[in-house]
Amino acid sequence: MKFKITDKCIGCGICDQACRVGSIPPGGPMAPRAAKPEDKAIQKIDGKYVINEKCIGCAGCVACCPVGAIIAADDEYVHEAHDEIVIDADLVVIGAGGAGLVSAVLAADISDKKVVVLEKMPFAGGGAKFAADWRVFQSNWQKERGLPDELNRMLVKGMEETMNALDPKLVYNALRNTGHFFDWFQTLVPDYKFVEGIYAMDRSDPQAQRVPFVEPVNGRSPNGTFYVETLEAECHKRGIPLLYRHRVTDIEMTDGKVSAVIAQDPGGVTRVNCKACVMASGSWIRNEKIMKEKFPDFWKALPTLEPSQHASQAYTGDGIALAEKAGAFIDYDSFVLRCMGPLGQIPSSTATAVSMSPKCIWVNLNGMRWLNELTGTQGGMSGSLGFSVGNVLSKQPKGINYYVFDKGMIEKIKAESPMGGMPGMPGGAPEGAPEGAPSGMPMMPGMGMGIPDNYLDELIKAASEENGKMLVMGNTIEELAANAGINAENLKATIENYNAMCAAGADTELFKDSSQLVPFTEGPYFAAQGHLNHDGAFGGVLIDPDTRAYRPDGSIIENLFVPGDFASGRYIVRGGVKEQVINDLGWAISSGYTAGKAAVEYLVTV
């Protein structure tokens, strides 16, 4: 699918920032900008943004556009007003995200039931379209290759990490149905040869799980995009109405069961009478009421964050009112953000290496240290510790951190780890690294590879180039603060206090290990920016192992199935961090499979 920008465009440029074409690597909120404007699929011509022939149809721009100005290239955006359209169906699916599509196509494939899909956006897939890693357990693909069966180990691990608080049967279905999904999915693409890979979060695990992946593109496996586009094509092939720009506004109940769903479409109202409903309505991160009440600091920072498909304009939490009207129990205690950071594309190999060391200091825009730097560097980008660091960052002004350092700190880091990066990293340049890449440094796209001998020249040059405030310098603390937008008086006091603690040999403020205390000595001083980002928002209707919605009294709504991000039950929230038994793309495919199968089992009884 290709897209175009309509005259609703307000010229904000968010689409340009979100475009994956010409970025390295393609996709993700942290993808660096293209080196040349002409490499991008979105360009500014005569003051207006346009999409050119380089568009790959990823829909990143559509998800991020704040005014809905981007639509399918073949959509004329002219829709005459019409009287109410009434459709009779067996199963209506609210949301054509990853979970909703699986439910719809599976239900149509294993039965003769009529399925209708309603989607508020002008494209299918939701957040799944941008996801790369999935978990797959006990699939035939793995069995044929003699790969170890990791299901029981991961079941035990998942239960332990979630404090044994979850329904074991739901946990089992969440993991086991990934394999059932994949066996079924292969029947839709029988000629495609999946490659063997390792789930991203397992790569440091000696028992890392081997899983099937779509052939990587520029180092990234587009699993989500591949399965979304496959299922979208299946909808068209099977005659499943996939109704875009149909925003569900109401739900009707008869005798405690869903009997109809009403949607606002571009020309009027569409009513779908149904016998069962899959509510795969997704996240609520754009719901102002919920965000202000539960995550006020993040809500304030959200407008300043880089565009992210995890904060799509579609994620307004429409399912909340719909589920409440249906009588479902919404588990508000399960509502959680997956905050990440500090993240950023620092335009200097030296500054990148220093940011990975706890010997610099981390300060917010108020000029105050806010975290033990050793804790921060150990947290990484994900995992419980990493996400908890992100939570703390979300409470800092605008979600911004600066790694502040001087020449003395660089010298100390370089002496202990000549190639830069964290001491103790495994030696040898990673596979695929450029010729001459150093050992002892993790390779990250767009980031530097160590501290060169002429590091001061490299820093001064990088800081003088146009890069926003990702790297700034100053000959004095006051000048550094002014260039970075940090409170100068507080920063000066912070550094004076830090130097005093270094002299005393103890960090009595945030308790960093004394081995990492290096005082500031002389300018020039540098500050590299890291900022808040996130991996989405989760939580919603409490479900049973078959994804059926619970009522507040613990009874079940027999014909309402809730898979995907709007479901509660596959994770716990501990200290504001989501401890889960399966990753989000894995949950989308397994819960969608569970919901589609359970919906058909229900429909054959009515």
C-alpha positions, 0 to 999 in steps of 0.5 A: 500500500502506498500513501499520499498527503492531502491538503489537510496537512499543517506542515508540522514535518512529523511525517518526515521524521517518522519516515523509515525510507533512507534511515539506517536501520529502517524503522523504529523511533530511534532510526536516525535521519537520512544522510541526504534529503533526496534519499527520503520517501517524504520531501518538502517541495515548495513548502509542502510535504509530498510522498514520492515513489520511494514509499514502501507502504510502511504506514509509519507516517500515517500512524504519526500524523496528528491531523490524519492528512495521510491516506492511501494513494488510491483513496480519493477522499470523496465520500458522499453522505449516505443513509445508515448502512446495515451489515449482518455478520456472525463475527465483527472484529473491532480493530485491524491490528495484529491481533484483530487480523489474526482473529478475523482470518482464522475465524473465516478459515476454519468456519463458514462464518461471516466476518467483518472488520472495522478499522479507524485508520486508513491502513491495517496492522496497527503497532504490529506492522512495525514490530520485528521480534516474536516468540514461537513455541513448539511449531512444526518448523522448529520440530523439523529442525530438531531445535530445543523445546523451550516451552516448559522452561519459559512457562516456569520462567514467566510464572516466576517473573510474574510472581505466580500471580497469573492464570496458568492456563492463560499463560500456557495459551499465550505461549503455546498458541504462538506455535499453533499460529505459526503452523497455521500461518505457514499454510497461508505462505506455503512457499516462503522459506523462513530463516532461523534467528534468535529472539532479540531479548534472548541473544545473551542467553546461552539457552537462547531460543531459535525462532523462525524469522522473515528474511532480514532487510538491512539487518532487521527482520520485518516479521510484523510487516510480513504477517500483517500484509499477508493477512490483509491480502487474505481478507481481500482474497476471502471477501472479508470486508476490511472497512477502513476509516470506520471508527466504532462509536457504540456497542449494543447488548442484548441479554448480556451479549454483544448484538451490534456494533455501530461505526462512524464512517466517512459518509455516515454510519455503518451498523454491523449486527453480530453474534460475537465480537472481537474487541482488538481496539489497542492502546489508549496512550492518546487518551487525554483523560487516562494519561493525565490521571495516571501518567501526568509527567509522561503526558506533558513530555509526550508532545516533545518526544520523537514520533513513534508508532507506539503513540499512533494518533489512533490510540485514543482508547475507544475500547474503554467506553465500549467495554464499559458499556458491554459490562466488562471489567476494565482492570485500571490497575493494569494500565502501564507504560513501557518507558525507555531511555535515555536514548538518542543518536549522539553525533560523536563516537567519543560522546557515545562511548562516554555516555555508556560509561558511569564515569560521566554524570547524568543531569536533567534540564534543572541541572540536577543529577537524577540517577546513579549513573552506574545503575543507568548504564547497567539498565540497558535499553530494555528489561526490568531495570532499563524500563524502570530507568525510563520511568524515572526519566519520564518524571524529569523535565521534558524527559531529557537527560544530559551526559555531562563530562570533561577531558579528564573523564574521557582520559580516564575512560579511554585508559581503562577501556581503550576502545571505548564503551563499557569495560568488560565487553567481549572482545572482537568486532561484532559480525558485520562491523565495518573494517577496522571496527574496535573490539570491546564495544557493542555495535549500535547503528548510527553510533560511534565505535570508540574514543579516537586519539584525536577525541578533542578535535572530534568532539569540538567538530561534532558539537559545532555542527548543526545537530540540535542540542544532541551534543553541545560544548562550553569553555565554562560550566555557564556557557555549557549550560546556556548552550544546552538549555540547562539551569546554569546556577544549579549545574554549577552547584551540582558539579561543585558538590560532585567534585567534593564527593569525589574528593571524599571518596563517597557519593552520598547523594545517589550512591555511585560506587567510588570506583566510578567517581571522577571529578571535573577538572577543566574545560572544555565541557561537553553535554550529550543529550539522551531523551525519553521514548517508549515501547507503548501503553498496555492494559484494559479488559481482564480476560480469561484464558480464551480471551473472553471478557470478565465482568466485575462480578467474575462472570464471563461475557460469552461472546466478547473476546479481547486480544492484543494490547487492550487485554489484561491478564498476561503480565503484572505491574511491579513498581510501574514496570510491566513484567510479562510472560511473552513479548508484544508481537508474540502476544498479538499473534497468540491472543489473536489466534486464541480469540479467533478459535474461541469465537468460532467455538462459541458461534457453532453453539448459537 
